[in-house]
Amino acid sequence: MDNLSEIFDVIIIGAGPGGYHTAIRASQYGAKVAIIEKNKVGGTCLNVGCIPTKALYASAKLIEDIEEKGVNFGINIGDVSVNFGQAVERKNKVVVELVQGIEGLLKMWKVEIYYGFGSLSGGNPESGYLVSVKSDDSIITIKGKRIIIAT
């Protein structure tokens, strides 16, 4: 299904920090904005990099603090065990909450979110540019006056 009847002022390919910040800012200035993301909004740092790593690190650091510093407070816990599965669940929950927060901000600012692989597929400066969005089960084409590639 193609959505060529409406034209976006800005289409952004990539919903990492550069993409979603730009989308929100453009919308704040009154632009009609679409953003395309092939995975989850938030980019590498949020989904598989910095944030998940720091969430797991926080669990490891807490264990270290309990073992090393607890004694100074008169706390003797004995053998501390780690449930790695729970630590991973906590990390996943942190990521999901942050992704949902970004999606909520994009929706609040009326940014249209398209999930799939975005690619330029034609057009020109006068009539607008065409961007194809390929998801698992469909390909749609949207039209925009300006295209920002933020991947």
C-alpha positions as CSV (number, residue, x, y, z in Angstrom):
1,M,0.0,0.0,0.0
2,D,1.4,3.4,-1.0
3,N,0.8,6.6,0.9
4,L,1.5,9.1,-1.9
5,S,-1.6,11.3,-1.3
6,E,0.0,13.0,1.7
7,I,3.4,14.5,1.5
8,F,5.7,14.8,4.5
9,D,7.8,17.9,5.0
10,V,10.6,15.6,6.3
11,I,11.3,11.9,6.1
12,I,14.1,10.6,8.3
13,I,15.6,7.2,7.7
14,G,17.0,5.9,11.0
15,A,15.6,6.3,14.5
16,G,18.7,6.4,16.6
17,P,19.5,9.5,18.6
18,G,20.3,11.6,15.6
19,G,17.1,10.6,13.8
20,Y,14.6,10.8,16.6
21,H,15.9,14.1,18.0
22,T,15.7,15.6,14.6
23,A,12.2,14.2,14.0
24,I,11.0,15.7,17.3
25,R,12.6,19.1,16.7
26,A,11.3,19.3,13.1
27,S,7.8,18.5,14.5
28,Q,8.2,21.2,17.2
29,Y,8.8,23.7,14.3
30,G,5.6,22.6,12.6
31,A,6.9,20.1,10.1
32,K,4.9,17.0,9.2
33,V,7.5,14.3,9.9
34,A,7.9,10.6,9.2
35,I,10.7,8.4,10.6
36,I,11.7,5.0,9.3
37,E,13.4,2.4,11.5
38,K,14.4,-1.2,10.5
39,N,14.6,-2.4,14.1
40,K,13.7,-0.6,17.3
41,V,13.9,3.2,17.9
42,G,16.8,4.3,20.0
43,G,19.6,3.0,17.9
44,T,22.6,0.8,18.7
45,C,23.4,2.5,22.0
46,L,20.0,2.0,23.5
47,N,19.2,-1.4,22.2
48,V,22.4,-3.5,22.1
49,G,25.3,-1.2,23.2
50,C,25.8,1.3,26.0
51,I,22.5,1.0,27.9
52,P,22.2,-2.8,28.1
53,T,25.9,-3.0,29.0
54,K,25.5,-0.4,31.8
55,A,22.4,-2.2,33.1
56,L,24.3,-5.4,33.4
57,Y,27.3,-3.6,34.9
58,A,25.0,-2.1,37.5
59,S,24.0,-5.6,38.6
60,A,27.7,-6.7,38.8
61,K,28.7,-3.5,40.7
62,L,25.9,-4.1,43.2
63,I,27.2,-7.5,44.0
64,E,30.8,-6.1,44.4
65,D,29.5,-3.4,46.7
66,I,27.6,-5.8,48.9
67,E,30.5,-8.1,49.2
68,E,33.2,-5.5,49.7
69,K,31.5,-2.6,51.4
70,G,28.8,-4.3,53.4
71,V,31.3,-5.4,56.0
72,N,32.0,-1.7,56.8
73,F,28.4,-1.3,57.7
74,G,28.2,-4.4,59.8
75,I,26.5,-6.4,57.1
76,N,27.7,-9.9,56.6
77,I,25.7,-11.6,53.9
78,G,27.8,-14.7,53.4
79,D,27.9,-16.3,50.0
80,V,26.3,-14.1,47.3
81,S,25.0,-15.9,44.3
82,V,24.1,-14.4,40.9
83,N,21.0,-15.2,39.0
84,F,22.2,-14.2,35.5
85,G,18.8,-14.8,34.0
86,Q,17.2,-12.2,36.3
87,A,20.0,-9.7,35.5
88,V,19.3,-10.2,31.8
89,E,15.6,-9.8,32.4
90,R,16.2,-6.5,34.3
91,K,18.4,-5.3,31.4
92,N,15.7,-6.2,28.9
93,K,13.1,-4.3,30.9
94,V,15.3,-1.2,31.1
95,V,15.7,-1.3,27.3
96,V,12.0,-1.8,26.6
97,E,11.0,1.0,28.9
98,L,13.4,3.4,27.2
99,V,12.3,2.3,23.7
100,Q,8.7,2.8,24.7
101,G,9.6,6.3,26.1
102,I,11.0,7.3,22.7
103,E,8.1,5.9,20.8
104,G,5.8,7.9,23.2
105,L,7.7,11.1,22.5
106,L,7.5,10.6,18.8
107,K,3.8,9.9,18.9
108,M,3.3,12.9,21.2
109,W,4.9,15.1,18.6
110,K,2.8,13.4,15.9
111,V,5.8,11.9,14.1
112,E,4.6,9.0,11.9
113,I,6.7,5.9,12.7
114,Y,7.3,3.3,9.9
115,Y,9.0,0.1,10.8
116,G,11.0,-1.5,8.0
117,F,14.0,-0.9,5.7
118,G,13.9,2.6,4.1
119,S,15.5,3.4,0.8
120,L,15.2,6.2,-1.7
121,S,13.2,5.1,-4.7
122,G,12.7,8.2,-6.9
123,G,11.3,11.7,-7.1
124,N,12.8,15.1,-7.5
125,P,13.0,18.4,-5.6
126,E,9.9,19.9,-7.3
127,S,7.4,17.1,-6.7
128,G,9.0,15.4,-3.7
129,Y,11.1,12.3,-3.1
130,L,9.9,8.8,-2.8
131,V,11.0,6.5,-0.1
132,S,10.2,2.8,0.0
133,V,9.7,1.1,3.3
134,K,10.1,-2.7,3.1
135,S,8.9,-4.7,6.1
136,D,8.7,-8.5,6.5
137,D,5.3,-8.7,4.7
138,S,5.0,-5.5,2.6
139,I,6.5,-2.6,0.8
140,I,5.0,0.8,1.0
141,T,6.1,4.1,-0.6
142,I,5.9,7.5,1.1
143,K,6.7,10.9,-0.2
144,G,8.6,13.7,1.3
145,K,9.9,17.2,0.5
146,R,13.2,16.6,2.3
147,I,15.0,13.3,3.2
148,I,17.4,13.0,6.1
149,I,19.6,9.8,6.3
150,A,20.5,9.2,10.0
151,T,21.8,5.7,10.0
